[in-house]
Amino acid sequence: MQQQEAEVTKKIESTSPAVEYQLIEIDSIAQMLKCSTRHVRRLVDSGRIPRPIKLGALLRWIKSDIDHWFIAGCPSCRKGGK
């Protein structure tokens, strides 16, 4: 039984790509934008920054998403609507 489980695990590991995301906190984004953490929260509420990942009460962002957004000149991330 353990041998079968080991074989299945080995197949899954070899076929599924390992994806790792570096997550950053609101403090890091505020420091990068040279603003307060409250202002970053306002940007989130207004849809002007990429959406965070919620981990319980914590907010985290994928660093590459923020880097691309920042390099693009911080465009609005809101889609459609008003």
N, CA, C and O atoms as a Maestro MAE file, in Angstrom:
{
 s_m_m2io_version
 :::
 2.0.0
}

f_m_ct {
 s_m_title
 :::
 protein
 m_atom[328] {
  # First column is atom index #
  i_m_mmod_type
  r_m_x_coord
  r_m_y_coord
  r_m_z_coord
  i_m_residue_number
  s_m_chain_name
  s_m_pdb_residue_name
  s_m_pdb_atom_name
  i_m_atomic_number
  :::
  1 25 0.822 -1.192 0.000 1 A "MET " " N  " 7
  2 3 0.000 0.000 0.000 1 A "MET " " CA " 6
  3 2 0.870 1.260 0.000 1 A "MET " " C  " 6
  4 15 0.594 2.215 -0.727 1 A "MET " " O  " 8
  5 25 1.907 1.250 0.812 2 A "GLN " " N  " 7
  6 3 2.796 2.409 0.876 2 A "GLN " " CA " 6
  7 2 3.542 2.590 -0.443 2 A "GLN " " C  " 6
  8 15 3.808 3.714 -0.868 2 A "GLN " " O  " 8
  9 25 3.871 1.492 -1.072 3 A "GLN " " N  " 7
  10 3 4.581 1.568 -2.350 3 A "GLN " " CA " 6
  11 2 3.685 2.211 -3.409 3 A "GLN " " C  " 6
  12 15 4.154 3.026 -4.203 3 A "GLN " " O  " 8
  13 25 2.397 1.850 -3.424 4 A "GLN " " N  " 7
  14 3 1.461 2.449 -4.375 4 A "GLN " " CA " 6
  15 2 1.315 3.949 -4.123 4 A "GLN " " C  " 6
  16 15 1.296 4.744 -5.063 4 A "GLN " " O  " 8
  17 25 1.212 4.326 -2.857 5 A "GLU " " N  " 7
  18 3 1.100 5.738 -2.508 5 A "GLU " " CA " 6
  19 2 2.350 6.498 -2.934 5 A "GLU " " C  " 6
  20 15 2.260 7.624 -3.424 5 A "GLU " " O  " 8
  21 25 3.501 5.890 -2.751 6 A "ALA " " N  " 7
  22 3 4.759 6.518 -3.147 6 A "ALA " " CA " 6
  23 2 4.823 6.705 -4.663 6 A "ALA " " C  " 6
  24 15 5.299 7.732 -5.147 6 A "ALA " " O  " 8
  25 25 4.345 5.715 -5.403 7 A "GLU " " N  " 7
  26 3 4.342 5.816 -6.862 7 A "GLU " " CA " 6
  27 2 3.392 6.918 -7.339 7 A "GLU " " C  " 6
  28 15 3.728 7.687 -8.239 7 A "GLU " " O  " 8
  29 25 2.212 6.989 -6.735 8 A "VAL " " N  " 7
  30 3 1.243 8.022 -7.098 8 A "VAL " " CA " 6
  31 2 1.810 9.401 -6.774 8 A "VAL " " C  " 6
  32 15 1.709 10.322 -7.584 8 A "VAL " " O  " 8
  33 25 2.397 9.543 -5.604 9 A "THR " " N  " 7
  34 3 2.995 10.820 -5.212 9 A "THR " " CA " 6
  35 2 4.101 11.214 -6.177 9 A "THR " " C  " 6
  36 15 4.208 12.377 -6.567 9 A "THR " " O  " 8
  37 25 4.919 10.250 -6.561 10 A "LYS " " N  " 7
  38 3 6.020 10.521 -7.491 10 A "LYS " " CA " 6
  39 2 5.473 10.987 -8.844 10 A "LYS " " C  " 6
  40 15 6.019 11.914 -9.442 10 A "LYS " " O  " 8
  41 25 4.400 10.354 -9.331 11 A "LYS " " N  " 7
  42 3 3.792 10.756 -10.600 11 A "LYS " " CA " 6
  43 2 3.214 12.165 -10.514 11 A "LYS " " C  " 6
  44 15 3.371 12.964 -11.437 11 A "LYS " " O  " 8
  45 25 2.555 12.462 -9.417 12 A "ILE " " N  " 7
  46 3 1.957 13.786 -9.247 12 A "ILE " " CA " 6
  47 2 3.054 14.844 -9.209 12 A "ILE " " C  " 6
  48 15 2.933 15.884 -9.855 12 A "ILE " " O  " 8
  49 25 4.107 14.590 -8.468 13 A "GLU " " N  " 7
  50 3 5.193 15.551 -8.351 13 A "GLU " " CA " 6
  51 2 5.902 15.766 -9.688 13 A "GLU " " C  " 6
  52 15 6.350 16.874 -9.983 13 A "GLU " " O  " 8
  53 25 6.003 14.720 -10.486 14 A "SER " " N  " 7
  54 3 6.713 14.855 -11.754 14 A "SER " " CA " 6
  55 2 5.861 15.515 -12.836 14 A "SER " " C  " 6
  56 15 6.405 16.081 -13.785 14 A "SER " " O  " 8
  57 25 4.527 15.451 -12.707 15 A "THR " " N  " 7
  58 3 3.668 16.028 -13.744 15 A "THR " " CA " 6
  59 2 3.149 17.413 -13.403 15 A "THR " " C  " 6
  60 15 2.824 18.178 -14.311 15 A "THR " " O  " 8
  61 25 3.059 17.759 -12.136 16 A "SER " " N  " 7
  62 3 2.542 19.083 -11.782 16 A "SER " " CA " 6
  63 2 3.707 20.048 -11.566 16 A "SER " " C  " 6
  64 15 4.628 19.758 -10.803 16 A "SER " " O  " 8
  65 25 3.658 21.192 -12.240 17 A "PRO " " N  " 7
  66 3 4.751 22.145 -12.094 17 A "PRO " " CA " 6
  67 2 4.738 22.767 -10.704 17 A "PRO " " C  " 6
  68 15 3.683 23.034 -10.128 17 A "PRO " " O  " 8
  69 25 5.920 22.986 -10.193 18 A "ALA " " N  " 7
  70 3 6.044 23.626 -8.888 18 A "ALA " " CA " 6
  71 2 5.969 25.132 -9.093 18 A "ALA " " C  " 6
  72 15 6.837 25.725 -9.734 18 A "ALA " " O  " 8
  73 25 4.932 25.741 -8.548 19 A "VAL " " N  " 7
  74 3 4.746 27.176 -8.679 19 A "VAL " " CA " 6
  75 2 4.871 27.788 -7.297 19 A "VAL " " C  " 6
  76 15 4.156 27.416 -6.368 19 A "VAL " " O  " 8
  77 25 5.781 28.721 -7.180 20 A "GLU " " N  " 7
  78 3 5.957 29.414 -5.913 20 A "GLU " " CA " 6
  79 2 5.757 30.894 -6.142 20 A "GLU " " C  " 6
  80 15 6.294 31.468 -7.089 20 A "GLU " " O  " 8
  81 25 4.990 31.497 -5.279 21 A "TYR " " N  " 7
  82 3 4.756 32.925 -5.353 21 A "TYR " " CA " 6
  83 2 5.352 33.569 -4.122 21 A "TYR " " C  " 6
  84 15 5.199 33.076 -3.004 21 A "TYR " " O  " 8
  85 25 6.028 34.670 -4.345 22 A "GLN " " N  " 7
  86 3 6.523 35.428 -3.215 22 A "GLN " " CA " 6
  87 2 5.428 36.405 -2.824 22 A "GLN " " C  " 6
  88 15 5.005 37.225 -3.639 22 A "GLN " " O  " 8
  89 25 4.972 36.325 -1.599 23 A "LEU " " N  " 7
  90 3 3.909 37.200 -1.120 23 A "LEU " " CA " 6
  91 2 4.513 38.363 -0.353 23 A "LEU " " C  " 6
  92 15 5.485 38.200 0.384 23 A "LEU " " O  " 8
  93 25 3.923 39.546 -0.534 24 A "ILE " " N  " 7
  94 3 4.405 40.709 0.200 24 A "ILE " " CA " 6
  95 2 3.260 41.306 1.005 24 A "ILE " " C  " 6
  96 15 2.085 41.137 0.679 24 A "ILE " " O  " 8
  97 25 3.638 42.005 2.061 25 A "GLU " " N  " 7
  98 3 2.672 42.582 2.988 25 A "GLU " " CA " 6
  99 2 2.327 44.009 2.594 25 A "GLU " " C  " 6
  100 15 2.977 44.614 1.741 25 A "GLU " " O  " 8
  101 25 1.303 44.523 3.228 26 A "ILE " " N  " 7
  102 3 0.844 45.875 2.958 26 A "ILE " " CA " 6
  103 2 1.921 46.904 3.297 26 A "ILE " " C  " 6
  104 15 2.030 47.927 2.621 26 A "ILE " " O  " 8
  105 25 2.716 46.645 4.334 27 A "ASP " " N  " 7
  106 3 3.789 47.577 4.709 27 A "ASP " " CA " 6
  107 2 4.798 47.743 3.583 27 A "ASP " " C  " 6
  108 15 5.269 48.851 3.326 27 A "ASP " " O  " 8
  109 25 5.130 46.653 2.915 28 A "SER " " N  " 7
  110 3 6.096 46.706 1.810 28 A "SER " " CA " 6
  111 2 5.546 47.511 0.637 28 A "SER " " C  " 6
  112 15 6.282 48.259 -0.006 28 A "SER " " O  " 8
  113 25 4.254 47.357 0.359 29 A "ILE " " N  " 7
  114 3 3.644 48.107 -0.742 29 A "ILE " " CA " 6
  115 2 3.598 49.591 -0.391 29 A "ILE " " C  " 6
  116 15 3.891 50.443 -1.230 29 A "ILE " " O  " 8
  117 25 3.233 49.893 0.840 30 A "ALA " " N  " 7
  118 3 3.192 51.290 1.277 30 A "ALA " " CA " 6
  119 2 4.582 51.927 1.167 30 A "ALA " " C  " 6
  120 15 4.716 53.077 0.748 30 A "ALA " " O  " 8
  121 25 5.595 51.178 1.540 31 A "GLN " " N  " 7
  122 3 6.966 51.691 1.446 31 A "GLN " " CA " 6
  123 2 7.357 51.910 -0.012 31 A "GLN " " C  " 6
  124 15 7.993 52.915 -0.331 31 A "GLN " " O  " 8
  125 25 6.989 50.989 -0.901 32 A "MET " " N  " 7
  126 3 7.320 51.110 -2.320 32 A "MET " " CA " 6
  127 2 6.623 52.329 -2.928 32 A "MET " " C  " 6
  128 15 7.210 53.035 -3.748 32 A "MET " " O  " 8
  129 25 5.370 52.578 -2.526 33 A "LEU " " N  " 7
  130 3 4.604 53.698 -3.068 33 A "LEU " " CA " 6
  131 2 4.834 54.995 -2.294 33 A "LEU " " C  " 6
  132 15 4.351 56.059 -2.681 33 A "LEU " " O  " 8
  133 25 5.574 54.884 -1.203 34 A "LYS " " N  " 7
  134 3 5.843 56.043 -0.334 34 A "LYS " " CA " 6
  135 2 4.529 56.670 0.162 34 A "LYS " " C  " 6
  136 15 4.294 57.870 0.024 34 A "LYS " " O  " 8
  137 25 3.695 55.811 0.739 35 A "CYS " " N  " 7
  138 3 2.415 56.260 1.282 35 A "CYS " " CA " 6
  139 2 2.118 55.446 2.541 35 A "CYS " " C  " 6
  140 15 2.902 54.581 2.934 35 A "CYS " " O  " 8
  141 25 0.987 55.733 3.162 36 A "SER " " N  " 7
  142 3 0.593 55.015 4.371 36 A "SER " " CA " 6
  143 2 -0.102 53.698 4.015 36 A "SER " " C  " 6
  144 15 -0.559 53.503 2.888 36 A "SER " " O  " 8
  145 25 -0.168 52.811 4.989 37 A "THR " " N  " 7
  146 3 -0.877 51.556 4.775 37 A "THR " " CA " 6
  147 2 -2.369 51.827 4.601 37 A "THR " " C  " 6
  148 15 -3.049 51.091 3.885 37 A "THR " " O  " 8
  149 25 -2.884 52.869 5.242 38 A "ARG " " N  " 7
  150 3 -4.292 53.233 5.076 38 A "ARG " " CA " 6
  151 2 -4.576 53.612 3.625 38 A "ARG " " C  " 6
  152 15 -5.617 53.253 3.076 38 A "ARG " " O  " 8
  153 25 -3.644 54.341 3.007 39 A "HIS " " N  " 7
  154 3 -3.822 54.721 1.601 39 A "HIS " " CA " 6
  155 2 -3.820 53.484 0.700 39 A "HIS " " C  " 6
  156 15 -4.580 53.419 -0.267 39 A "HIS " " O  " 8
  157 25 -2.974 52.509 1.013 40 A "VAL " " N  " 7
  158 3 -2.959 51.265 0.231 40 A "VAL " " CA " 6
  159 2 -4.314 50.582 0.346 40 A "VAL " " C  " 6
  160 15 -4.833 50.072 -0.647 40 A "VAL " " O  " 8
  161 25 -4.895 50.564 1.541 41 A "ARG " " N  " 7
  162 3 -6.227 49.975 1.718 41 A "ARG " " CA " 6
  163 2 -7.275 50.725 0.895 41 A "ARG " " C  " 6
  164 15 -8.187 50.110 0.343 41 A "ARG " " O  " 8
  165 25 -7.148 52.045 0.812 42 A "ARG " " N  " 7
  166 3 -8.072 52.828 -0.021 42 A "ARG " " CA " 6
  167 2 -7.909 52.465 -1.494 42 A "ARG " " C  " 6
  168 15 -8.893 52.388 -2.230 42 A "ARG " " O  " 8
  169 25 -6.662 52.243 -1.927 43 A "LEU " " N  " 7
  170 3 -6.413 51.833 -3.314 43 A "LEU " " CA " 6
  171 2 -7.080 50.488 -3.600 43 A "LEU " " C  " 6
  172 15 -7.648 50.284 -4.673 43 A "LEU " " O  " 8
  173 25 -7.005 49.573 -2.632 44 A "VAL " " N  " 7
  174 3 -7.657 48.268 -2.781 44 A "VAL " " CA " 6
  175 2 -9.164 48.454 -2.896 44 A "VAL " " C  " 6
  176 15 -9.797 47.881 -3.783 44 A "VAL " " O  " 8
  177 25 -9.742 49.257 -1.999 45 A "ASP " " N  " 7
  178 3 -11.193 49.478 -1.989 45 A "ASP " " CA " 6
  179 2 -11.692 50.112 -3.286 45 A "ASP " " C  " 6
  180 15 -12.805 49.836 -3.731 45 A "ASP " " O  " 8
  181 25 -10.859 50.965 -3.888 46 A "SER " " N  " 7
  182 3 -11.281 51.654 -5.110 46 A "SER " " CA " 6
  183 2 -10.900 50.890 -6.375 46 A "SER " " C  " 6
  184 15 -11.222 51.330 -7.478 46 A "SER " " O  " 8
  185 25 -10.219 49.751 -6.233 47 A "GLY " " N  " 7
  186 3 -9.847 48.937 -7.391 47 A "GLY " " CA " 6
  187 2 -8.693 49.499 -8.189 47 A "GLY " " C  " 6
  188 15 -8.562 49.209 -9.378 47 A "GLY " " O  " 8
  189 25 -7.853 50.300 -7.554 48 A "ARG " " N  " 7
  190 3 -6.742 50.920 -8.272 48 A "ARG " " CA " 6
  191 2 -5.414 50.211 -8.056 48 A "ARG " " C  " 6
  192 15 -4.365 50.707 -8.469 48 A "ARG " " O  " 8
  193 25 -5.457 49.058 -7.414 49 A "ILE " " N  " 7
  194 3 -4.259 48.255 -7.172 49 A "ILE " " CA " 6
  195 2 -4.681 46.790 -7.352 49 A "ILE " " C  " 6
  196 15 -5.845 46.464 -7.123 49 A "ILE " " O  " 8
  197 25 -3.766 45.902 -7.756 50 A "PRO " " N  " 7
  198 3 -4.158 44.489 -7.883 50 A "PRO " " CA " 6
  199 2 -4.772 43.964 -6.580 50 A "PRO " " C  " 6
  200 15 -4.375 44.357 -5.483 50 A "PRO " " O  " 8
  201 25 -5.736 43.078 -6.732 51 A "ARG " " N  " 7
  202 3 -6.417 42.525 -5.563 51 A "ARG " " CA " 6
  203 2 -5.466 41.699 -4.709 51 A "ARG " " C  " 6
  204 15 -4.627 40.964 -5.229 51 A "ARG " " O  " 8
  205 25 -5.604 41.826 -3.399 52 A "PRO " " N  " 7
  206 3 -4.774 41.018 -2.503 52 A "PRO " " CA " 6
  207 2 -5.347 39.614 -2.334 52 A "PRO " " C  " 6
  208 15 -6.485 39.328 -2.707 52 A "PRO " " O  " 8
  209 25 -4.528 38.765 -1.766 53 A "ILE " " N  " 7
  210 3 -4.961 37.439 -1.354 53 A "ILE " " CA " 6
  211 2 -5.266 37.563 0.134 53 A "ILE " " C  " 6
  212 15 -4.437 38.050 0.903 53 A "ILE " " O  " 8
  213 25 -6.439 37.129 0.533 54 A "LYS " " N  " 7
  214 3 -6.808 37.215 1.941 54 A "LYS " " CA " 6
  215 2 -6.460 35.915 2.638 54 A "LYS " " C  " 6
  216 15 -6.899 34.840 2.229 54 A "LYS " " O  " 8
  217 25 -5.680 36.021 3.677 55 A "LEU " " N  " 7
  218 3 -5.316 34.885 4.519 55 A "LEU " " CA " 6
  219 2 -5.874 35.181 5.905 55 A "LEU " " C  " 6
  220 15 -5.194 35.760 6.753 55 A "LEU " " O  " 8
  221 25 -7.109 34.780 6.120 56 A "GLY " " N  " 7
  222 3 -7.780 35.157 7.356 56 A "GLY " " CA " 6
  223 2 -8.027 36.653 7.319 56 A "GLY " " C  " 6
  224 15 -8.683 37.154 6.406 56 A "GLY " " O  " 8
  225 25 -7.505 37.368 8.305 57 A "ALA " " N  " 7
  226 3 -7.643 38.826 8.336 57 A "ALA " " CA " 6
  227 2 -6.470 39.523 7.650 57 A "ALA " " C  " 6
  228 15 -6.463 40.747 7.520 57 A "ALA " " O  " 8
  229 25 -5.492 38.756 7.217 58 A "LEU " " N  " 7
  230 3 -4.295 39.329 6.612 58 A "LEU " " CA " 6
  231 2 -4.470 39.539 5.111 58 A "LEU " " C  " 6
  232 15 -5.167 38.776 4.443 58 A "LEU " " O  " 8
  233 25 -3.835 40.573 4.595 59 A "LEU " " N  " 7
  234 3 -3.804 40.829 3.161 59 A "LEU " " CA " 6
  235 2 -2.381 40.621 2.664 59 A "LEU " " C  " 6
  236 15 -1.428 41.137 3.249 59 A "LEU " " O  " 8
  237 25 -2.244 39.869 1.591 60 A "ARG " " N  " 7
  238 3 -0.936 39.643 0.969 60 A "ARG " " CA " 6
  239 2 -1.102 39.790 -0.537 60 A "ARG " " C  " 6
  240 15 -2.165 39.500 -1.086 60 A "ARG " " O  " 8
  241 25 -0.056 40.237 -1.190 61 A "TRP " " N  " 7
  242 3 -0.061 40.389 -2.640 61 A "TRP " " CA " 6
  243 2 1.037 39.540 -3.239 61 A "TRP " " C  " 6
  244 15 2.073 39.312 -2.613 61 A "TRP " " O  " 8
  245 25 0.807 39.070 -4.461 62 A "ILE " " N  " 7
  246 3 1.847 38.345 -5.190 62 A "ILE " " CA " 6
  247 2 2.813 39.404 -5.706 62 A "ILE " " C  " 6
  248 15 2.425 40.314 -6.438 62 A "ILE " " O  " 8
  249 25 4.076 39.270 -5.312 63 A "LYS " " N  " 7
  250 3 5.076 40.288 -5.615 63 A "LYS " " CA " 6
  251 2 5.181 40.576 -7.102 63 A "LYS " " C  " 6
  252 15 5.302 41.737 -7.492 63 A "LYS " " O  " 8
  253 25 5.139 39.554 -7.938 64 A "SER " " N  " 7
  254 3 5.265 39.776 -9.383 64 A "SER " " CA " 6
  255 2 4.086 40.594 -9.919 64 A "SER " " C  " 6
  256 15 4.268 41.392 -10.838 64 A "SER " " O  " 8
  257 25 2.876 40.414 -9.362 65 A "ASP " " N  " 7
  258 3 1.717 41.216 -9.778 65 A "ASP " " CA " 6
  259 2 1.941 42.689 -9.458 65 A "ASP " " C  " 6
  260 15 1.664 43.563 -10.280 65 A "ASP " " O  " 8
  261 25 2.441 42.952 -8.265 66 A "ILE " " N  " 7
  262 3 2.698 44.333 -7.850 66 A "ILE " " CA " 6
  263 2 3.829 44.935 -8.675 66 A "ILE " " C  " 6
  264 15 3.753 46.096 -9.074 66 A "ILE " " O  " 8
  265 25 4.873 44.159 -8.932 67 A "ASP " " N  " 7
  266 3 5.991 44.660 -9.744 67 A "ASP " " CA " 6
  267 2 5.528 45.043 -11.145 67 A "ASP " " C  " 6
  268 15 5.890 46.107 -11.647 67 A "ASP " " O  " 8
  269 25 4.725 44.179 -11.786 68 A "HIS " " N  " 7
  270 3 4.209 44.473 -13.131 68 A "HIS " " CA " 6
  271 2 3.305 45.700 -13.114 68 A "HIS " " C  " 6
  272 15 3.377 46.540 -14.011 68 A "HIS " " O  " 8
  273 25 2.462 45.803 -12.105 69 A "TRP " " N  " 7
  274 3 1.561 46.939 -11.959 69 A "TRP " " CA " 6
  275 2 2.354 48.233 -11.788 69 A "TRP " " C  " 6
  276 15 2.030 49.251 -12.401 69 A "TRP " " O  " 8
  277 25 3.381 48.192 -10.965 70 A "PHE " " N  " 7
  278 3 4.212 49.362 -10.694 70 A "PHE " " CA " 6
  279 2 4.986 49.787 -11.944 70 A "PHE " " C  " 6
  280 15 5.054 50.976 -12.255 70 A "PHE " " O  " 8
  281 25 5.564 48.827 -12.656 71 A "ILE " " N  " 7
  282 3 6.327 49.118 -13.874 71 A "ILE " " CA " 6
  283 2 5.409 49.701 -14.957 71 A "ILE " " C  " 6
  284 15 5.836 50.542 -15.748 71 A "ILE " " O  " 8
  285 25 4.150 49.252 -14.988 72 A "ALA " " N  " 7
  286 3 3.185 49.747 -15.982 72 A "ALA " " CA " 6
  287 2 2.668 51.146 -15.656 72 A "ALA " " C  " 6
  288 15 1.859 51.702 -16.399 72 A "ALA " " O  " 8
  289 25 3.130 51.706 -14.558 73 A "GLY " " N  " 7
  290 3 2.701 53.061 -14.203 73 A "GLY " " CA " 6
  291 2 1.501 53.099 -13.282 73 A "GLY " " C  " 6
  292 15 0.813 54.117 -13.205 73 A "GLY " " O  " 8
  293 25 1.241 52.022 -12.592 74 A "CYS " " N  " 7
  294 3 0.148 51.932 -11.623 74 A "CYS " " CA " 6
  295 2 -1.228 52.201 -12.228 74 A "CYS " " C  " 6
  296 15 -1.971 53.038 -11.714 74 A "CYS " " O  " 8
  297 25 -1.581 51.506 -13.312 75 A "PRO " " N  " 7
  298 3 -2.902 51.723 -13.912 75 A "PRO " " CA " 6
  299 2 -4.003 51.164 -13.016 75 A "PRO " " C  " 6
  300 15 -3.753 50.302 -12.174 75 A "PRO " " O  " 8
  301 25 -5.215 51.662 -13.206 76 A "SER " " N  " 7
  302 3 -6.351 51.162 -12.450 76 A "SER " " CA " 6
  303 2 -6.582 49.697 -12.780 76 A "SER " " C  " 6
  304 15 -6.443 49.288 -13.933 76 A "SER " " O  " 8
  305 25 -6.930 48.915 -11.787 77 A "CYS " " N  " 7
  306 3 -7.164 47.480 -11.980 77 A "CYS " " CA " 6
  307 2 -8.646 47.146 -12.031 77 A "CYS " " C  " 6
  308 15 -9.022 45.981 -12.165 77 A "CYS " " O  " 8
  309 25 -9.472 48.151 -11.925 78 A "ARG " " N  " 7
  310 3 -10.914 47.934 -11.960 78 A "ARG " " CA " 6
  311 2 -11.322 47.555 -13.374 78 A "ARG " " C  " 6
  312 15 -10.884 48.178 -14.340 78 A "ARG " " O  " 8
  313 25 -12.146 46.549 -13.493 79 A "LYS " " N  " 7
  314 3 -12.612 46.089 -14.805 79 A "LYS " " CA " 6
  315 2 -14.082 46.395 -14.950 79 A "LYS " " C  " 6
  316 15 -14.903 45.956 -14.145 79 A "LYS " " O  " 8
  317 25 -14.413 47.155 -15.990 80 A "GLY " " N  " 7
  318 3 -15.814 47.469 -16.246 80 A "GLY " " CA " 6
  319 2 -16.404 48.348 -15.172 80 A "GLY " " C  " 6
  320 15 -15.684 49.022 -14.435 80 A "GLY " " O  " 8
  321 25 -17.697 48.336 -15.088 81 A "GLY " " N  " 7
  322 3 -18.377 49.108 -14.056 81 A "GLY " " CA " 6
  323 2 -18.316 50.597 -14.316 81 A "GLY " " C  " 6
  324 15 -18.123 51.039 -15.449 81 A "GLY " " O  " 8
  325 25 -18.483 51.358 -13.259 82 A "LYS " " N  " 7
  326 3 -18.537 52.822 -13.383 82 A "LYS " " CA " 6
  327 2 -17.173 53.443 -13.339 82 A "LYS " " C  " 6
  328 15 -17.047 54.665 -13.430 82 A "LYS " " O  " 8
  :::
 }
 m_bond[327] {
  # First column is bond index #
  i_m_from
  i_m_to
  i_m_order
  :::
  1 1 2 1
  2 2 3 1
  3 3 4 2
  4 3 5 1
  5 5 6 1
  6 6 7 1
  7 7 8 2
  8 7 9 1
  9 9 10 1
  10 10 11 1
  11 11 12 2
  12 11 13 1
  13 13 14 1
  14 14 15 1
  15 15 16 2
  16 15 17 1
  17 17 18 1
  18 18 19 1
  19 19 20 2
  20 19 21 1
  21 21 22 1
  22 22 23 1
  23 23 24 2
  24 23 25 1
  25 25 26 1
  26 26 27 1
  27 27 28 2
  28 27 29 1
  29 29 30 1
  30 30 31 1
  31 31 32 2
  32 31 33 1
  33 33 34 1
  34 34 35 1
  35 35 36 2
  36 35 37 1
  37 37 38 1
  38 38 39 1
  39 39 40 2
  40 39 41 1
  41 41 42 1
  42 42 43 1
  43 43 44 2
  44 43 45 1
  45 45 46 1
  46 46 47 1
  47 47 48 2
  48 47 49 1
  49 49 50 1
  50 50 51 1
  51 51 52 2
  52 51 53 1
  53 53 54 1
  54 54 55 1
  55 55 56 2
  56 55 57 1
  57 57 58 1
  58 58 59 1
  59 59 60 2
  60 59 61 1
  61 61 62 1
  62 62 63 1
  63 63 64 2
  64 63 65 1
  65 65 66 1
  66 66 67 1
  67 67 68 2
  68 67 69 1
  69 69 70 1
  70 70 71 1
  71 71 72 2
  72 71 73 1
  73 73 74 1
  74 74 75 1
  75 75 76 2
  76 75 77 1
  77 77 78 1
  78 78 79 1
  79 79 80 2
  80 79 81 1
  81 81 82 1
  82 82 83 1
  83 83 84 2
  84 83 85 1
  85 85 86 1
  86 86 87 1
  87 87 88 2
  88 87 89 1
  89 89 90 1
  90 90 91 1
  91 91 92 2
  92 91 93 1
  93 93 94 1
  94 94 95 1
  95 95 96 2
  96 95 97 1
  97 97 98 1
  98 98 99 1
  99 99 100 2
  100 99 101 1
  101 101 102 1
  102 102 103 1
  103 103 104 2
  104 103 105 1
  105 105 106 1
  106 106 107 1
  107 107 108 2
  108 107 109 1
  109 109 110 1
  110 110 111 1
  111 111 112 2
  112 111 113 1
  113 113 114 1
  114 114 115 1
  115 115 116 2
  116 115 117 1
  117 117 118 1
  118 118 119 1
  119 119 120 2
  120 119 121 1
  121 121 122 1
  122 122 123 1
  123 123 124 2
  124 123 125 1
  125 125 126 1
  126 126 127 1
  127 127 128 2
  128 127 129 1
  129 129 130 1
  130 130 131 1
  131 131 132 2
  132 131 133 1
  133 133 134 1
  134 134 135 1
  135 135 136 2
  136 135 137 1
  137 137 138 1
  138 138 139 1
  139 139 140 2
  140 139 141 1
  141 141 142 1
  142 142 143 1
  143 143 144 2
  144 143 145 1
  145 145 146 1
  146 146 147 1
  147 147 148 2
  148 147 149 1
  149 149 150 1
  150 150 151 1
  151 151 152 2
  152 151 153 1
  153 153 154 1
  154 154 155 1
  155 155 156 2
  156 155 157 1
  157 157 158 1
  158 158 159 1
  159 159 160 2
  160 159 161 1
  161 161 162 1
  162 162 163 1
  163 163 164 2
  164 163 165 1
  165 165 166 1
  166 166 167 1
  167 167 168 2
  168 167 169 1
  169 169 170 1
  170 170 171 1
  171 171 172 2
  172 171 173 1
  173 173 174 1
  174 174 175 1
  175 175 176 2
  176 175 177 1
  177 177 178 1
  178 178 179 1
  179 179 180 2
  180 179 181 1
  181 181 182 1
  182 182 183 1
  183 183 184 2
  184 183 185 1
  185 185 186 1
  186 186 187 1
  187 187 188 2
  188 187 189 1
  189 189 190 1
  190 190 191 1
  191 191 192 2
  192 191 193 1
  193 193 194 1
  194 194 195 1
  195 195 196 2
  196 195 197 1
  197 197 198 1
  198 198 199 1
  199 199 200 2
  200 199 201 1
  201 201 202 1
  202 202 203 1
  203 203 204 2
  204 203 205 1
  205 205 206 1
  206 206 207 1
  207 207 208 2
  208 207 209 1
  209 209 210 1
  210 210 211 1
  211 211 212 2
  212 211 213 1
  213 213 214 1
  214 214 215 1
  215 215 216 2
  216 215 217 1
  217 217 218 1
  218 218 219 1
  219 219 220 2
  220 219 221 1
  221 221 222 1
  222 222 223 1
  223 223 224 2
  224 223 225 1
  225 225 226 1
  226 226 227 1
  227 227 228 2
  228 227 229 1
  229 229 230 1
  230 230 231 1
  231 231 232 2
  232 231 233 1
  233 233 234 1
  234 234 235 1
  235 235 236 2
  236 235 237 1
  237 237 238 1
  238 238 239 1
  239 239 240 2
  240 239 241 1
  241 241 242 1
  242 242 243 1
  243 243 244 2
  244 243 245 1
  245 245 246 1
  246 246 247 1
  247 247 248 2
  248 247 249 1
  249 249 250 1
  250 250 251 1
  251 251 252 2
  252 251 253 1
  253 253 254 1
  254 254 255 1
  255 255 256 2
  256 255 257 1
  257 257 258 1
  258 258 259 1
  259 259 260 2
  260 259 261 1
  261 261 262 1
  262 262 263 1
  263 263 264 2
  264 263 265 1
  265 265 266 1
  266 266 267 1
  267 267 268 2
  268 267 269 1
  269 269 270 1
  270 270 271 1
  271 271 272 2
  272 271 273 1
  273 273 274 1
  274 274 275 1
  275 275 276 2
  276 275 277 1
  277 277 278 1
  278 278 279 1
  279 279 280 2
  280 279 281 1
  281 281 282 1
  282 282 283 1
  283 283 284 2
  284 283 285 1
  285 285 286 1
  286 286 287 1
  287 287 288 2
  288 287 289 1
  289 289 290 1
  290 290 291 1
  291 291 292 2
  292 291 293 1
  293 293 294 1
  294 294 295 1
  295 295 296 2
  296 295 297 1
  297 297 298 1
  298 298 299 1
  299 299 300 2
  300 299 301 1
  301 301 302 1
  302 302 303 1
  303 303 304 2
  304 303 305 1
  305 305 306 1
  306 306 307 1
  307 307 308 2
  308 307 309 1
  309 309 310 1
  310 310 311 1
  311 311 312 2
  312 311 313 1
  313 313 314 1
  314 314 315 1
  315 315 316 2
  316 315 317 1
  317 317 318 1
  318 318 319 1
  319 319 320 2
  320 319 321 1
  321 321 322 1
  322 322 323 1
  323 323 324 2
  324 323 325 1
  325 325 326 1
  326 326 327 1
  327 327 328 2
  :::
 }
}
